[in-house]
């Protein structure tokens, strides 16, 4: 039981660290989709970006 809990904790820790690295350290250009400048505001620029 203790062994499986340790594995679960390490998996959750790895996912959390991976998310933080992706969110804050890697450039956004790596994850940009090919849609160009498509925004969810519609046709006018509402200033929400």
MMTF fields as JSON, N, C-alpha, C and O atoms, coordinates in Angstrom:
{
  "mmtfVersion": "1.0.0",
  "mmtfProducer": "UNKNOWN",
  "numBonds": 195,
  "numAtoms": 196,
  "numGroups": 49,
  "numChains": 1,
  "numModels": 1,
  "chainsPerModel": [1],
  "groupsPerChain": [49],
  "chainIdList": ["A"],
  "bondAtomList": [4, 2, 8, 6, 12, 10, 16, 14, 20, 18, 24, 22, 28, 26, 32, 30, 36, 34, 40, 38, 44, 42, 48, 46, 52, 50, 56, 54, 60, 58, 64, 62, 68, 66, 72, 70, 76, 74, 80, 78, 84, 82, 88, 86, 92, 90, 96, 94, 100, 98, 104, 102, 108, 106, 112, 110, 116, 114, 120, 118, 124, 122, 128, 126, 132, 130, 136, 134, 140, 138, 144, 142, 148, 146, 152, 150, 156, 154, 160, 158, 164, 162, 168, 166, 172, 170, 176, 174, 180, 178, 184, 182, 188, 186, 192, 190],
  "bondOrderList": [1, 1, 1, 1, 1, 1, 1, 1, 1, 1, 1, 1, 1, 1, 1, 1, 1, 1, 1, 1, 1, 1, 1, 1, 1, 1, 1, 1, 1, 1, 1, 1, 1, 1, 1, 1, 1, 1, 1, 1, 1, 1, 1, 1, 1, 1, 1, 1],
  "groupList": [{"groupName": "UNK", "atomNameList": ["N", "CA", "C", "O"], "elementList": ["N", "C", "C", "O"], "formalChargeList": [0, 0, 0, 0], "bondAtomList": [1, 0, 2, 1, 3, 2], "bondOrderList": [1, 1, 2], "singleLetterCode": "X", "chemCompType": "L-PEPTIDE LINKING"}],
  "groupTypeList": [0, 0, 0, 0, 0, 0, 0, 0, 0, 0, 0, 0, 0, 0, 0, 0, 0, 0, 0, 0, 0, 0, 0, 0, 0, 0, 0, 0, 0, 0, 0, 0, 0, 0, 0, 0, 0, 0, 0, 0, 0, 0, 0, 0, 0, 0, 0, 0, 0],
  "groupIdList": [1, 2, 3, 4, 5, 6, 7, 8, 9, 10, 11, 12, 13, 14, 15, 16, 17, 18, 19, 20, 21, 22, 23, 24, 25, 26, 27, 28, 29, 30, 31, 32, 33, 34, 35, 36, 37, 38, 39, 40, 41, 42, 43, 44, 45, 46, 47, 48, 49],
  "secStructList": [7, 2, 2, 2, 2, 2, 2, 2, 2, 2, 2, 2, 2, 2, 2, 2, 2, 2, 2, 2, 0, 0, 0, 0, 0, 1, 7, 4, 4, 4, 4, 7, 7, 6, 6, 7, 1, 7, 7, 6, 6, 7, 1, 1, 7, 7, 1, 7, 7],
  "xCoordList": [0.819, 0.0, 0.864, 0.568, 1.904, 2.791, 3.509, 3.704, 3.897, 4.596, 3.707, 4.168, 2.452, 1.545, 1.221, 1.024, 1.166, 0.939, 2.128, 1.943, 3.329, 4.519, 4.515, 4.831, 4.162, 4.12, 3.082, 3.34, 1.921, 0.874, 1.318, 1.039, 1.991, 2.486, 3.512, 3.478, 4.42, 5.425, 4.806, 5.272, 3.786, 3.11, 2.409, 2.504, 1.711, 1.024, 2.028, 1.786, 3.135, 4.182, 4.765, 4.989, 5.011, 5.56, 4.582, 4.996, 3.299, 2.297, 2.228, 2.135, 2.271, 2.208, 3.436, 3.306, 4.607, 5.829, 5.818, 6.219, 5.368, 5.269, 4.316, 4.594, 3.191, 2.247, 2.869, 2.723, 3.555, 4.169, 5.263, 5.397, 6.051, 7.096, 6.461, 6.919, 5.409, 4.73, 4.097, 4.15, 3.504, 2.78, 3.709, 3.41, 4.835, 5.636, 7.008, 7.536, 7.602, 8.978, 9.119, 10.021, 8.255, 8.379, 7.7, 6.682, 8.272, 7.643, 6.311, 6.13, 5.389, 4.059, 4.079, 3.139, 5.121, 5.182, 5.3, 4.981, 5.748, 5.821, 4.445, 4.28, 3.456, 2.134, 1.081, -0.114, 1.517, 0.566, -0.039, 0.656, -1.328, -1.998, -1.867, -1.478, -2.179, -2.025, -3.174, -3.315, -3.998, -5.162, -4.841, -5.712, -3.658, -3.301, -3.745, -3.418, -4.492, -4.902, -6.358, -6.997, -6.898, -8.307, -8.532, -7.873, -9.465, -9.766, -11.246, -12.049, -11.6, -12.969, -13.827, -14.955, -13.334, -14.083, -15.051, -15.918, -14.929, -15.757, -14.964, -13.745, -15.666, -14.997, -14.341, -13.33, -14.887, -14.29, -13.325, -13.472, -12.36, -11.378, -11.912, -11.98, -12.289, -12.879, -11.827, -12.167, -10.567, -9.505, -9.337, -8.73, -9.857, -9.776, -8.526, -8.365, -7.648, -6.449, -5.248, -4.141],
  "yCoordList": [-1.193, 0.0, 1.258, 2.216, 1.258, 2.412, 2.653, 3.798, 1.581, 1.693, 2.333, 3.196, 1.928, 2.491, 3.956, 4.741, 4.324, 5.723, 6.583, 7.703, 6.075, 6.818, 7.017, 8.103, 5.984, 6.109, 7.143, 7.959, 7.121, 8.089, 9.515, 10.429, 9.715, 11.048, 11.532, 12.697, 10.661, 11.07, 11.366, 12.264, 10.647, 10.921, 12.273, 13.061, 12.548, 13.832, 14.978, 16.035, 14.781, 15.803, 16.065, 17.219, 15.015, 15.183, 15.93, 16.78, 15.62, 16.324, 17.793, 18.661, 18.081, 19.464, 20.263, 21.402, 19.68, 20.373, 20.563, 21.617, 19.563, 19.693, 20.8, 21.544, 20.914, 21.986, 23.358, 24.275, 23.497, 24.781, 25.155, 26.324, 24.176, 24.444, 24.89, 25.851, 24.194, 24.559, 25.933, 26.717, 26.234, 27.485, 28.692, 29.743, 28.56, 29.734, 29.785, 30.88, 28.667, 28.697, 28.528, 29.113, 27.749, 27.518, 28.642, 29.178, 29.0, 30.068, 29.606, 28.433, 30.548, 30.231, 29.844, 29.209, 30.211, 29.89, 28.384, 27.916, 27.626, 26.175, 25.533, 24.474, 26.158, 25.571, 26.313, 26.062, 27.229, 28.003, 27.128, 26.362, 27.255, 26.516, 27.286, 28.454, 26.663, 27.276, 28.17, 28.477, 28.599, 29.405, 30.88, 31.64, 31.295, 32.694, 33.525, 33.204, 34.596, 35.505, 35.354, 36.352, 34.187, 33.993, 34.24, 33.642, 35.121, 35.463, 35.22, 35.197, 35.042, 34.758, 35.985, 35.857, 37.167, 38.393, 38.761, 39.611, 38.16, 38.569, 39.438, 39.307, 40.33, 41.15, 42.396, 42.862, 42.93, 44.134, 43.733, 42.68, 44.579, 44.315, 44.878, 46.094, 44.0, 44.454, 44.794, 45.291, 44.532, 44.848, 43.822, 44.12, 42.627, 41.614, 40.754, 39.816, 41.048, 40.215, 40.933, 40.397],
  "zCoordList": [0.0, 0.0, 0.0, -0.715, 0.781, 0.868, -0.461, -0.868, -1.125, -2.401, -3.464, -4.211, -3.544, -4.548, -4.258, -5.186, -2.997, -2.653, -3.076, -3.553, -2.908, -3.336, -4.846, -5.333, -5.58, -7.04, -7.448, -8.332, -6.82, -7.125, -6.814, -7.59, -5.713, -5.351, -6.37, -6.767, -6.799, -7.781, -9.138, -9.839, -9.519, -10.794, -10.732, -11.673, -9.644, -9.496, -9.451, -10.034, -8.776, -8.72, -10.104, -10.47, -10.875, -12.217, -13.124, -13.912, -13.02, -13.819, -13.427, -14.295, -12.141, -11.678, -12.12, -12.567, -11.998, -12.422, -13.935, -14.429, -14.669, -16.125, -16.536, -17.477, -15.837, -16.136, -15.865, -16.672, -14.744, -14.417, -15.397, -15.76, -15.832, -16.822, -18.133, -18.751, -18.56, -19.801, -19.69, -20.638, -18.555, -18.374, -18.274, -18.84, -17.56, -17.242, -17.907, -18.097, -18.264, -18.75, -20.26, -20.861, -20.873, -22.308, -23.084, -22.646, -24.249, -25.045, -25.626, -25.956, -25.742, -26.24, -27.723, -28.202, -28.444, -29.865, -30.111, -31.204, -29.127, -29.284, -29.333, -29.938, -28.705, -28.583, -29.393, -29.237, -30.262, -31.053, -32.135, -32.802, -32.293, -33.36, -34.667, -34.662, -35.751, -37.069, -37.468, -38.652, -36.54, -36.865, -37.055, -37.478, -36.766, -36.927, -35.744, -34.601, -36.004, -34.952, -34.573, -34.241, -34.605, -34.269, -32.778, -31.927, -32.487, -31.103, -30.848, -31.781, -29.587, -29.238, -29.011, -28.535, -29.336, -29.054, -30.163, -29.96, -31.3, -32.419, -33.363, -33.475, -34.043, -35.049, -34.466, -34.991, -33.412, -32.819, -31.694, -31.074, -31.455, -30.406, -29.094, -28.919, -28.178, -26.925, -25.867, -24.793, -26.162, -25.209, -24.106, -23.077, -24.297, -23.243, -23.343, -22.563, -24.273, -24.444, -23.947, -24.004]
}
